[in-house]
Amino acid sequence: MIAKKTIYLGLSVLVFITTMFSILLSDIPNGNLNESIAIHWIILFVFALLLPIFNLAEIIINRDDWNKFYWIGLVLNIITFIFISRYFNIDINVFAELFN
């Protein structure tokens, strides 16, 4: 049976690679959230938002051992989220203003 850590790492790598190919092969030079969005972008955005939460939960639950697979997946998820937010011109300060 495949361990949960390899599944999360595999999903993180898959979402990262798919995001890079989607950005590079997109026919729109800059994404815009005001226009219609293709379904693969919605799926990628959902995965980019949920996978860091799952990786953080596993890191918190398994505090006893070094979880390098979860940490690598978390770093890839954060990089993916940064690329998606840059592609769609989402200002990261918007998220900071929500909590103030």
N, C-alpha and C positions, 0 to 999 in steps of 0.2 A: 504494500500500500504506500502511496506517495504521501509524504509528510505535509502537514499544513504549511510549514514554512517554505517549502519548495513551490507549492501552489501559489502562495502570495507573491513570492519573488518572480515566478513565471508570469503571473498576471501583470505585475508591475513592469517587467521588461516588455511584455507584449503591448501594453498600453503606451509605453514610452516610444517604442519603435513605430507603432501605428500612428501615433500623433506626429512623429517626425515625417513619416511618409505622407500623411494627410496635409501637413503644412507645405511640404515641398511640391506635392503634385496638385495642389489646389489651383483652380483657375482664377480665383479672386486674389488680387495681390495682398489686400488686408481684409481680414474678416470684419464684419460689422453685425452687431446683434440686432439692428433694426431691420435687416433683411431676413428672408427666410433661411433657415439653417437646415443643412442636410442631416439625415437621421444618424449618420455615423458620428457627427460632431456631438450630438446629444448623448449618445452612448459613451463616447470618450470622456465627455465632461462629467457624467455621472460616475464613471470609474475613477476619474482623477479626483473626485471629491470623496468617494467612499473608501478607496484603498488605503489612503493615509490613516483614516480612522481605524480600520481593521488592523493595520500594522502597529499603530500605537497601542491598541487594545492588547494585542499579543505581547508586545514589549512589556506592558504594565503587568499582565497576568503572569508571564514567565520571567520574573525578576531574578531568579536564582542562577540562570546560565546566560552566557553571552550570546545574544541573538543576532548574529551578523547578517543572516538572511533577511530578517525583518528590518534591520537598519539600512541595508542596501536598498531594499524595496521602498522604504520610506524616503530616502534621498532621491530615488528615481521618481517617486510620486510628486515630490515637491518640485523637482525640475520640470516634470511634465505639466504641472499646474502653472508654473511660471511661463512656460512656452505657450500654453493655451490662453492665459490671460494677456500675454503680449500680442498674440495673433488676433484676438478679438478686441484689442484696444481697451481692456478693462484695467482701470487704474487700481493698483493694490491699495492705495490710500482710502479708497471707497470702503474697503473692508475694515480698516482701522477706524473710520468715522462711525461705523455702525455700533461699535462698542463704547463710544464716548458719549 
